[in-house]
Amino acid sequence: MILTVTPNPSLDRTYEVPALDRGEVVRATGDRMDPGGKGVNVSRAVAAAGVRTVAVLPLGGAPGALVARLLDEQGIEAAPVPVAGQTRSNIAVAEPDGTLTKINAPGPELSHEECEALLATVGARSAGADWIACCGSLPRGLAPSWYADLVARAHAAGARIALDTSGPALLAALAERPDVVKPNAAELAEAVGRPLATVGDAVKAAGELRDMGARAVLASLGADGQLLVEDSGTYFASARVDAVRSNVGAGDSSLAGFLIAGGTGERALASAVAHGAAAVQLPGSAMPSPADLAPEAVTVTADVPLDRVLTEPAP
C-alpha cells in the first residue's frame, strides 16, 4: 500500500483549445475535471496500476466535497481532514503544440489544530504502508518545517518517505533524511542555488542534495529524461514520446511508477519514465493505466551522458 499526503489539494479543470488568444473568447474543444494536487495524482496513478493507495488530504467547502466524490468514483480510498476554508480550484489550458498555461489558486489557510489533525491522520493511516509519498506545496498556515516533522515521525514509525516538494520546505526536510526526493530540473537548480545546463550539472546537484541528507534523488529533466542517484549508483533513463498532449501530473505519475516498482534501482527508474511518458500523451491530468505504458520505448543506462546539454536548461 502506498499512502499519499497532499497538504494543498485542488479541484483541477483542464480545457483543450485550438489556441490561447488573450482578450478573446476562446472555445474549448475538450474539457475534464479531476481531483488534483501532487499527492492525489500519485494516488490516482497508483490506483490505475491496481495497487492499493490511501490519500490523506485536507478538504473544505463545495470544491472539497467534489474532490472527495471524484476520488471515490475512481476507487481511491480517501482519508479527508475537514478544514474550515475552501479547497482551491485550479485551471489548466492546453494547446495542440503541447503548450500548457496553468492558473493555480493559493488554497485555504489551515489553523494550528487543522495542521495537527493532518499529521495525526497520517500517523493513524500509515500502518502497513510500503511508502508514504508527501507531495506538493504547503498551504498557508503550515511552516516550511512541516514536512521535516512529518518525515521524522514517519521514520520513527518505520515507514519509508518519498518527498516531492521544493524551496524552503525541501531544504528543511533534507535534514531528516527522506528516502527519496523528486525534484524537477528547476527545483534542483533552486535547491543548490545555481543554473543547470547539462545532465552532468544535474548529477552534481543531485549529489549535493544527498550530501544534505537525501538518501536518493530522482530528478525529472523534462524531455531529456530522468536521473536517479542513490547508493547503488547513478542511472539515466529516457523514453520515446510521439506527441505531448498535456504534462499536468506527469511528474506525479513518474513518482507513482517509481514507488510501484520498489522505489530503488534501474527497474524502478524505468517504470518511472514509462509512466511519465505515458502521462504526457493523455489529456489534462489523466493518469495512465497499464495499457497506456510502453516499457519497450524506455532506455536505462549507467553510462550517464554527462555532457548532454539539457533541452530546457534550469536557470
NORRA-V658717 format. One record per backbone hydrogen bond with DSSP energy under -0.5 kcal/mol. CO is the residue of the C=O (numbers start at 1). NH is the residue of the N-H. If there is no record, write none. Layout:
BEGIN
co = <CO:CO>
nh = <NH:NH>
END
This chain:
BEGIN
co = <1:1:1:2:3:4:5:5:6:6:9:10:10:11:11:12:13:14:15:15:16:16:17:19:20:21:24:25:26:27:30:32:34:36:37:38:39:40:41:42:43:44:45:46:46:47:48:52:53:54:54:55:55:56:57:59:60:60:61:62:63:64:65:66:67:68:69:70:71:72:75:76:77:79:80:81:88:90:91:92:92:93:94:95:99:100:101:102:103:103:108:111:112:113:114:115:116:117:118:119:120:121:122:126:131:131:132:132:133:133:134:135:139:140:141:143:145:146:147:148:149:150:151:152:153:154:155:160:161:161:162:163:164:166:166:167:167:168:169:170:171:172:173:174:178:180:181:183:184:185:186:187:188:189:189:196:197:198:199:200:201:202:203:204:205:206:207:208:209:210:216:217:217:219:219:220:221:222:225:226:227:228:228:229:230:233:235:236:237:238:243:247:249:250:251:252:253:254:255:256:257:258:259:264:265:266:267:268:269:270:271:272:273:274:275:276:278:279:280:280:283:289:289:290:294:295:297:299:301:302:304:305:306:308:310:313:314>
nh = <3:130:131:54:133:56:7:135:9:58:88:12:36:13:90:34:92:32:17:94:29:30:96:21:22:24:26:27:28:18:16:14:12:10:41:42:43:44:45:46:47:48:49:49:51:50:290:2:77:4:56:57:79:6:81:83:64:87:65:66:67:68:69:70:71:72:73:74:76:75:77:78:55:57:82:59:11:13:103:15:94:101:17:98:95:102:93:104:91:105:110:115:116:117:118:119:120:121:122:123:124:125:126:129:3:133:134:162:5:135:164:39:142:110:143:146:149:150:151:152:153:154:155:156:157:159:158:132:179:180:134:182:136:169:170:170:171:172:173:174:175:175:176:177:215:163:218:220:188:189:190:191:192:193:194:314:310:202:203:204:205:206:207:208:209:210:211:212:214:213:181:219:229:221:227:185:224:225:221:237:219:230:235:217:233:230:228:301:226:299:245:250:253:254:255:256:257:258:259:260:261:263:262:268:269:270:271:272:273:274:275:276:277:278:279:280:281:282:245:246:286:292:293:293:297:298:240:238:236:304:306:308:200:199:313:315:196>
END
